[in-house]
Amino acid sequence: MERLTYSVKVSLDVKEKVKDFCERYGIKQGYFVETALSEQLAREETVQDILELKRLKDLEP
């Protein structure tokens, strides 16, 4: 898998929480953030699928 840098601005509070959590549990921050983003994307896709099914059901006679 190709790797690249992806920069975003986050609050200092979030940055410190991620840093502290990763240090406490011995997790690399890059791995933690990538996993969190992937899991959130999967959840959001599920929500969008459910909303689309609801819209289609509402169109049925």
PyMOL Python script that loads the backbone (N, CA, C, O; Angstrom):
from pymol import cmd

cmd.read_pdbstr("""\
ATOM      1  N   MET A   1       0.836  -1.167   0.000  1.00  0.00           N
ATOM      2  CA  MET A   1       0.000   0.000   0.000  1.00  0.00           C
ATOM      3  C   MET A   1       0.892   1.246   0.000  1.00  0.00           C
ATOM      4  O   MET A   1       1.844   1.346   0.774  1.00  0.00           O
ATOM      5  N   GLU A   2       0.567   2.174  -0.869  1.00  0.00           N
ATOM      6  CA  GLU A   2       1.317   3.423  -0.932  1.00  0.00           C
ATOM      7  C   GLU A   2       1.018   4.270   0.301  1.00  0.00           C
ATOM      8  O   GLU A   2      -0.133   4.363   0.728  1.00  0.00           O
ATOM      9  N   ARG A   3       2.033   4.878   0.864  1.00  0.00           N
ATOM     10  CA  ARG A   3       1.879   5.717   2.056  1.00  0.00           C
ATOM     11  C   ARG A   3       2.117   7.172   1.663  1.00  0.00           C
ATOM     12  O   ARG A   3       2.955   7.462   0.809  1.00  0.00           O
ATOM     13  N   LEU A   4       1.377   8.080   2.288  1.00  0.00           N
ATOM     14  CA  LEU A   4       1.575   9.495   2.049  1.00  0.00           C
ATOM     15  C   LEU A   4       1.233  10.274   3.296  1.00  0.00           C
ATOM     16  O   LEU A   4       0.641   9.738   4.233  1.00  0.00           O
ATOM     17  N   THR A   5       1.605  11.533   3.306  1.00  0.00           N
ATOM     18  CA  THR A   5       1.293  12.408   4.427  1.00  0.00           C
ATOM     19  C   THR A   5      -0.023  13.099   4.157  1.00  0.00           C
ATOM     20  O   THR A   5      -0.259  13.599   3.057  1.00  0.00           O
ATOM     21  N   TYR A   6      -0.890  13.125   5.172  1.00  0.00           N
ATOM     22  CA  TYR A   6      -2.205  13.753   5.075  1.00  0.00           C
ATOM     23  C   TYR A   6      -2.340  14.662   6.287  1.00  0.00           C
ATOM     24  O   TYR A   6      -2.450  14.182   7.415  1.00  0.00           O
ATOM     25  N   SER A   7      -2.332  15.958   6.063  1.00  0.00           N
ATOM     26  CA  SER A   7      -2.341  16.904   7.177  1.00  0.00           C
ATOM     27  C   SER A   7      -3.716  17.507   7.386  1.00  0.00           C
ATOM     28  O   SER A   7      -4.400  17.874   6.430  1.00  0.00           O
ATOM     29  N   VAL A   8      -4.110  17.603   8.631  1.00  0.00           N
ATOM     30  CA  VAL A   8      -5.350  18.279   9.010  1.00  0.00           C
ATOM     31  C   VAL A   8      -5.082  19.080  10.281  1.00  0.00           C
ATOM     32  O   VAL A   8      -4.171  18.772  11.050  1.00  0.00           O
ATOM     33  N   LYS A   9      -5.887  20.102  10.482  1.00  0.00           N
ATOM     34  CA  LYS A   9      -5.774  20.874  11.714  1.00  0.00           C
ATOM     35  C   LYS A   9      -6.767  20.313  12.723  1.00  0.00           C
ATOM     36  O   LYS A   9      -7.940  20.106  12.411  1.00  0.00           O
ATOM     37  N   VAL A  10      -6.282  20.071  13.931  1.00  0.00           N
ATOM     38  CA  VAL A  10      -7.131  19.604  15.023  1.00  0.00           C
ATOM     39  C   VAL A  10      -6.866  20.499  16.231  1.00  0.00           C
ATOM     40  O   VAL A  10      -5.846  21.184  16.304  1.00  0.00           O
ATOM     41  N   SER A  11      -7.792  20.477  17.161  1.00  0.00           N
ATOM     42  CA  SER A  11      -7.601  21.283  18.368  1.00  0.00           C
ATOM     43  C   SER A  11      -6.429  20.723  19.176  1.00  0.00           C
ATOM     44  O   SER A  11      -6.093  19.542  19.084  1.00  0.00           O
ATOM     45  N   LEU A  12      -5.831  21.589  19.952  1.00  0.00           N
ATOM     46  CA  LEU A  12      -4.729  21.173  20.816  1.00  0.00           C
ATOM     47  C   LEU A  12      -5.203  20.094  21.783  1.00  0.00           C
ATOM     48  O   LEU A  12      -4.450  19.176  22.108  1.00  0.00           O
ATOM     49  N   ASP A  13      -6.443  20.201  22.241  1.00  0.00           N
ATOM     50  CA  ASP A  13      -7.009  19.219  23.163  1.00  0.00           C
ATOM     51  C   ASP A  13      -7.035  17.821  22.536  1.00  0.00           C
ATOM     52  O   ASP A  13      -6.635  16.847  23.174  1.00  0.00           O
ATOM     53  N   VAL A  14      -7.505  17.724  21.294  1.00  0.00           N
ATOM     54  CA  VAL A  14      -7.561  16.424  20.607  1.00  0.00           C
ATOM     55  C   VAL A  14      -6.156  15.885  20.393  1.00  0.00           C
ATOM     56  O   VAL A  14      -5.905  14.700  20.613  1.00  0.00           O
ATOM     57  N   LYS A  15      -5.245  16.740  19.969  1.00  0.00           N
ATOM     58  CA  LYS A  15      -3.865  16.312  19.743  1.00  0.00           C
ATOM     59  C   LYS A  15      -3.256  15.729  21.014  1.00  0.00           C
ATOM     60  O   LYS A  15      -2.616  14.677  20.980  1.00  0.00           O
ATOM     61  N   GLU A  16      -3.457  16.414  22.128  1.00  0.00           N
ATOM     62  CA  GLU A  16      -2.900  15.943  23.395  1.00  0.00           C
ATOM     63  C   GLU A  16      -3.555  14.642  23.854  1.00  0.00           C
ATOM     64  O   GLU A  16      -2.879  13.762  24.387  1.00  0.00           O
ATOM     65  N   LYS A  17      -4.865  14.515  23.650  1.00  0.00           N
ATOM     66  CA  LYS A  17      -5.548  13.278  24.031  1.00  0.00           C
ATOM     67  C   LYS A  17      -5.034  12.096  23.222  1.00  0.00           C
ATOM     68  O   LYS A  17      -4.802  11.019  23.771  1.00  0.00           O
ATOM     69  N   VAL A  18      -4.854  12.293  21.914  1.00  0.00           N
ATOM     70  CA  VAL A  18      -4.333  11.219  21.059  1.00  0.00           C
ATOM     71  C   VAL A  18      -2.917  10.861  21.485  1.00  0.00           C
ATOM     72  O   VAL A  18      -2.585   9.684  21.629  1.00  0.00           O
ATOM     73  N   LYS A  19      -2.086  11.873  21.685  1.00  0.00           N
ATOM     74  CA  LYS A  19      -0.701  11.639  22.083  1.00  0.00           C
ATOM     75  C   LYS A  19      -0.636  10.876  23.405  1.00  0.00           C
ATOM     76  O   LYS A  19       0.075   9.877  23.515  1.00  0.00           O
ATOM     77  N   ASP A  20      -1.377  11.348  24.407  1.00  0.00           N
ATOM     78  CA  ASP A  20      -1.363  10.695  25.719  1.00  0.00           C
ATOM     79  C   ASP A  20      -1.879   9.259  25.639  1.00  0.00           C
ATOM     80  O   ASP A  20      -1.286   8.352  26.224  1.00  0.00           O
ATOM     81  N   PHE A  21      -2.979   9.054  24.918  1.00  0.00           N
ATOM     82  CA  PHE A  21      -3.559   7.716  24.783  1.00  0.00           C
ATOM     83  C   PHE A  21      -2.553   6.765  24.134  1.00  0.00           C
ATOM     84  O   PHE A  21      -2.322   5.660  24.625  1.00  0.00           O
ATOM     85  N   CYS A  22      -1.966   7.206  23.036  1.00  0.00           N
ATOM     86  CA  CYS A  22      -1.026   6.348  22.307  1.00  0.00           C
ATOM     87  C   CYS A  22       0.210   6.033  23.143  1.00  0.00           C
ATOM     88  O   CYS A  22       0.696   4.903  23.134  1.00  0.00           O
ATOM     89  N   GLU A  23       0.715   7.025  23.859  1.00  0.00           N
ATOM     90  CA  GLU A  23       1.873   6.773  24.724  1.00  0.00           C
ATOM     91  C   GLU A  23       1.520   5.799  25.845  1.00  0.00           C
ATOM     92  O   GLU A  23       2.305   4.906  26.164  1.00  0.00           O
ATOM     93  N   ARG A  24       0.345   5.969  26.439  1.00  0.00           N
ATOM     94  CA  ARG A  24      -0.084   5.120  27.555  1.00  0.00           C
ATOM     95  C   ARG A  24      -0.197   3.662  27.131  1.00  0.00           C
ATOM     96  O   ARG A  24       0.170   2.763  27.887  1.00  0.00           O
ATOM     97  N   TYR A  25      -0.711   3.422  25.909  1.00  0.00           N
ATOM     98  CA  TYR A  25      -0.966   2.049  25.467  1.00  0.00           C
ATOM     99  C   TYR A  25       0.039   1.536  24.443  1.00  0.00           C
ATOM    100  O   TYR A  25      -0.132   0.445  23.900  1.00  0.00           O
ATOM    101  N   GLY A  26       1.075   2.306  24.178  1.00  0.00           N
ATOM    102  CA  GLY A  26       2.124   1.862  23.272  1.00  0.00           C
ATOM    103  C   GLY A  26       1.677   1.715  21.828  1.00  0.00           C
ATOM    104  O   GLY A  26       2.121   0.812  21.119  1.00  0.00           O
ATOM    105  N   ILE A  27       0.792   2.611  21.397  1.00  0.00           N
ATOM    106  CA  ILE A  27       0.275   2.576  20.029  1.00  0.00           C
ATOM    107  C   ILE A  27       0.915   3.712  19.245  1.00  0.00           C
ATOM    108  O   ILE A  27       1.058   4.822  19.757  1.00  0.00           O
ATOM    109  N   LYS A  28       1.296   3.437  18.016  1.00  0.00           N
ATOM    110  CA  LYS A  28       1.818   4.505  17.167  1.00  0.00           C
ATOM    111  C   LYS A  28       0.670   5.421  16.757  1.00  0.00           C
ATOM    112  O   LYS A  28      -0.406   4.957  16.380  1.00  0.00           O
ATOM    113  N   GLN A  29       0.914   6.732  16.838  1.00  0.00           N
ATOM    114  CA  GLN A  29      -0.135   7.701  16.542  1.00  0.00           C
ATOM    115  C   GLN A  29      -0.644   7.573  15.108  1.00  0.00           C
ATOM    116  O   GLN A  29      -1.846   7.685  14.868  1.00  0.00           O
ATOM    117  N   GLY A  30       0.241   7.342  14.169  1.00  0.00           N
ATOM    118  CA  GLY A  30      -0.177   7.202  12.775  1.00  0.00           C
ATOM    119  C   GLY A  30      -1.131   6.037  12.587  1.00  0.00           C
ATOM    120  O   GLY A  30      -2.140   6.151  11.891  1.00  0.00           O
ATOM    121  N   TYR A  31      -0.802   4.911  13.214  1.00  0.00           N
ATOM    122  CA  TYR A  31      -1.671   3.734  13.142  1.00  0.00           C
ATOM    123  C   TYR A  31      -3.019   4.029  13.787  1.00  0.00           C
ATOM    124  O   TYR A  31      -4.067   3.687  13.239  1.00  0.00           O
ATOM    125  N   PHE A  32      -2.984   4.666  14.953  1.00  0.00           N
ATOM    126  CA  PHE A  32      -4.214   4.983  15.678  1.00  0.00           C
ATOM    127  C   PHE A  32      -5.127   5.876  14.842  1.00  0.00           C
ATOM    128  O   PHE A  32      -6.319   5.601  14.711  1.00  0.00           O
ATOM    129  N   VAL A  33      -4.568   6.939  14.281  1.00  0.00           N
ATOM    130  CA  VAL A  33      -5.373   7.886  13.501  1.00  0.00           C
ATOM    131  C   VAL A  33      -5.895   7.223  12.230  1.00  0.00           C
ATOM    132  O   VAL A  33      -7.060   7.409  11.878  1.00  0.00           O
ATOM    133  N   GLU A  34      -5.063   6.461  11.541  1.00  0.00           N
ATOM    134  CA  GLU A  34      -5.509   5.793  10.318  1.00  0.00           C
ATOM    135  C   GLU A  34      -6.637   4.802  10.612  1.00  0.00           C
ATOM    136  O   GLU A  34      -7.615   4.735   9.868  1.00  0.00           O
ATOM    137  N   THR A  35      -6.502   4.041  11.684  1.00  0.00           N
ATOM    138  CA  THR A  35      -7.539   3.089  12.065  1.00  0.00           C
ATOM    139  C   THR A  35      -8.826   3.806  12.442  1.00  0.00           C
ATOM    140  O   THR A  35      -9.912   3.390  12.039  1.00  0.00           O
ATOM    141  N   ALA A  36      -8.708   4.878  13.212  1.00  0.00           N
ATOM    142  CA  ALA A  36      -9.895   5.641  13.624  1.00  0.00           C
ATOM    143  C   ALA A  36     -10.622   6.216  12.411  1.00  0.00           C
ATOM    144  O   ALA A  36     -11.850   6.165  12.344  1.00  0.00           O
ATOM    145  N   LEU A  37      -9.879   6.757  11.461  1.00  0.00           N
ATOM    146  CA  LEU A  37     -10.505   7.305  10.253  1.00  0.00           C
ATOM    147  C   LEU A  37     -11.187   6.209   9.441  1.00  0.00           C
ATOM    148  O   LEU A  37     -12.304   6.399   8.961  1.00  0.00           O
ATOM    149  N   SER A  38     -10.532   5.077   9.286  1.00  0.00           N
ATOM    150  CA  SER A  38     -11.122   3.968   8.525  1.00  0.00           C
ATOM    151  C   SER A  38     -12.403   3.469   9.173  1.00  0.00           C
ATOM    152  O   SER A  38     -13.392   3.216   8.485  1.00  0.00           O
ATOM    153  N   GLU A  39     -12.389   3.325  10.495  1.00  0.00           N
ATOM    154  CA  GLU A  39     -13.582   2.851  11.201  1.00  0.00           C
ATOM    155  C   GLU A  39     -14.720   3.864  11.121  1.00  0.00           C
ATOM    156  O   GLU A  39     -15.878   3.481  10.956  1.00  0.00           O
ATOM    157  N   GLN A  40     -14.401   5.152  11.236  1.00  0.00           N
ATOM    158  CA  GLN A  40     -15.440   6.176  11.145  1.00  0.00           C
ATOM    159  C   GLN A  40     -16.025   6.228   9.739  1.00  0.00           C
ATOM    160  O   GLN A  40     -17.234   6.402   9.582  1.00  0.00           O
ATOM    161  N   LEU A  41     -15.190   6.079   8.719  1.00  0.00           N
ATOM    162  CA  LEU A  41     -15.694   6.038   7.341  1.00  0.00           C
ATOM    163  C   LEU A  41     -16.664   4.880   7.150  1.00  0.00           C
ATOM    164  O   LEU A  41     -17.705   5.038   6.514  1.00  0.00           O
ATOM    165  N   ALA A  42     -16.330   3.728   7.694  1.00  0.00           N
ATOM    166  CA  ALA A  42     -17.218   2.563   7.580  1.00  0.00           C
ATOM    167  C   ALA A  42     -18.555   2.840   8.258  1.00  0.00           C
ATOM    168  O   ALA A  42     -19.606   2.504   7.714  1.00  0.00           O
ATOM    169  N   ARG A  43     -18.523   3.452   9.449  1.00  0.00           N
ATOM    170  CA  ARG A  43     -19.772   3.785  10.149  1.00  0.00           C
ATOM    171  C   ARG A  43     -20.594   4.790   9.355  1.00  0.00           C
ATOM    172  O   ARG A  43     -21.809   4.639   9.231  1.00  0.00           O
ATOM    173  N   GLU A  44     -19.943   5.810   8.819  1.00  0.00           N
ATOM    174  CA  GLU A  44     -20.651   6.834   8.047  1.00  0.00           C
ATOM    175  C   GLU A  44     -21.267   6.243   6.777  1.00  0.00           C
ATOM    176  O   GLU A  44     -22.376   6.615   6.393  1.00  0.00           O
ATOM    177  N   GLU A  45     -20.551   5.326   6.126  1.00  0.00           N
ATOM    178  CA  GLU A  45     -21.099   4.678   4.934  1.00  0.00           C
ATOM    179  C   GLU A  45     -22.338   3.862   5.286  1.00  0.00           C
ATOM    180  O   GLU A  45     -23.307   3.846   4.527  1.00  0.00           O
ATOM    181  N   THR A  46     -22.312   3.188   6.429  1.00  0.00           N
ATOM    182  CA  THR A  46     -23.475   2.424   6.877  1.00  0.00           C
ATOM    183  C   THR A  46     -24.661   3.345   7.119  1.00  0.00           C
ATOM    184  O   THR A  46     -25.781   3.036   6.710  1.00  0.00           O
ATOM    185  N   VAL A  47     -24.429   4.465   7.774  1.00  0.00           N
ATOM    186  CA  VAL A  47     -25.500   5.435   8.028  1.00  0.00           C
ATOM    187  C   VAL A  47     -26.078   5.932   6.713  1.00  0.00           C
ATOM    188  O   VAL A  47     -27.297   6.014   6.564  1.00  0.00           O
ATOM    189  N   GLN A  48     -25.222   6.262   5.765  1.00  0.00           N
ATOM    190  CA  GLN A  48     -25.702   6.758   4.475  1.00  0.00           C
ATOM    191  C   GLN A  48     -26.498   5.686   3.733  1.00  0.00           C
ATOM    192  O   GLN A  48     -27.500   5.994   3.089  1.00  0.00           O
ATOM    193  N   ASP A  49     -26.060   4.433   3.820  1.00  0.00           N
ATOM    194  CA  ASP A  49     -26.808   3.334   3.197  1.00  0.00           C
ATOM    195  C   ASP A  49     -28.199   3.206   3.809  1.00  0.00           C
ATOM    196  O   ASP A  49     -29.183   3.022   3.093  1.00  0.00           O
ATOM    197  N   ILE A  50     -28.276   3.302   5.124  1.00  0.00           N
ATOM    198  CA  ILE A  50     -29.570   3.205   5.808  1.00  0.00           C
ATOM    199  C   ILE A  50     -30.479   4.353   5.395  1.00  0.00           C
ATOM    200  O   ILE A  50     -31.663   4.144   5.131  1.00  0.00           O
ATOM    201  N   LEU A  51     -29.935   5.562   5.338  1.00  0.00           N
ATOM    202  CA  LEU A  51     -30.739   6.718   4.925  1.00  0.00           C
ATOM    203  C   LEU A  51     -31.235   6.566   3.489  1.00  0.00           C
ATOM    204  O   LEU A  51     -32.369   6.930   3.178  1.00  0.00           O
ATOM    205  N   GLU A  52     -30.390   6.031   2.622  1.00  0.00           N
ATOM    206  CA  GLU A  52     -30.793   5.826   1.230  1.00  0.00           C
ATOM    207  C   GLU A  52     -31.910   4.787   1.143  1.00  0.00           C
ATOM    208  O   GLU A  52     -32.868   4.971   0.391  1.00  0.00           O
ATOM    209  N   LEU A  53     -31.797   3.707   1.898  1.00  0.00           N
ATOM    210  CA  LEU A  53     -32.862   2.697   1.917  1.00  0.00           C
ATOM    211  C   LEU A  53     -34.170   3.290   2.428  1.00  0.00           C
ATOM    212  O   LEU A  53     -35.242   2.981   1.907  1.00  0.00           O
ATOM    213  N   LYS A  54     -34.082   4.135   3.439  1.00  0.00           N
ATOM    214  CA  LYS A  54     -35.282   4.780   3.972  1.00  0.00           C
ATOM    215  C   LYS A  54     -35.914   5.688   2.916  1.00  0.00           C
ATOM    216  O   LYS A  54     -37.134   5.697   2.752  1.00  0.00           O
ATOM    217  N   ARG A  55     -35.081   6.453   2.202  1.00  0.00           N
ATOM    218  CA  ARG A  55     -35.602   7.326   1.138  1.00  0.00           C
ATOM    219  C   ARG A  55     -36.288   6.508   0.052  1.00  0.00           C
ATOM    220  O   ARG A  55     -37.354   6.887  -0.434  1.00  0.00           O
ATOM    221  N   LEU A  56     -35.683   5.393  -0.329  1.00  0.00           N
ATOM    222  CA  LEU A  56     -36.274   4.546  -1.361  1.00  0.00           C
ATOM    223  C   LEU A  56     -37.581   3.930  -0.883  1.00  0.00           C
ATOM    224  O   LEU A  56     -38.540   3.828  -1.648  1.00  0.00           O
ATOM    225  N   LYS A  57     -37.621   3.521   0.380  1.00  0.00           N
ATOM    226  CA  LYS A  57     -38.847   2.946   0.928  1.00  0.00           C
ATOM    227  C   LYS A  57     -39.963   3.989   0.943  1.00  0.00           C
ATOM    228  O   LYS A  57     -41.118   3.660   0.671  1.00  0.00           O
ATOM    229  N   ASP A  58     -39.636   5.225   1.253  1.00  0.00           N
ATOM    230  CA  ASP A  58     -40.630   6.302   1.279  1.00  0.00           C
ATOM    231  C   ASP A  58     -41.191   6.597  -0.113  1.00  0.00           C
ATOM    232  O   ASP A  58     -42.289   7.139  -0.235  1.00  0.00           O
ATOM    233  N   LEU A  59     -40.448   6.246  -1.155  1.00  0.00           N
ATOM    234  CA  LEU A  59     -40.908   6.474  -2.526  1.00  0.00           C
ATOM    235  C   LEU A  59     -41.856   5.387  -3.014  1.00  0.00           C
ATOM    236  O   LEU A  59     -42.565   5.574  -4.004  1.00  0.00           O
ATOM    237  N   GLU A  60     -41.869   4.239  -2.312  1.00  0.00           N
ATOM    238  CA  GLU A  60     -42.743   3.138  -2.731  1.00  0.00           C
ATOM    239  C   GLU A  60     -44.208   3.535  -2.564  1.00  0.00           C
ATOM    240  O   GLU A  60     -44.565   4.250  -1.627  1.00  0.00           O
ATOM    241  N   PRO A  61     -45.065   3.055  -3.499  1.00  0.00           N
ATOM    242  CA  PRO A  61     -46.498   3.399  -3.403  1.00  0.00           C
ATOM    243  C   PRO A  61     -47.184   2.761  -2.209  1.00  0.00           C
ATOM    244  O   PRO A  61     -48.381   2.963  -2.005  1.00  0.00           O
TER     245      PRO A  61
END
""", "prot")
cmd.dss("prot")
cmd.show_as("cartoon", "prot")
cmd.util.cbc("prot")
cmd.orient("prot")
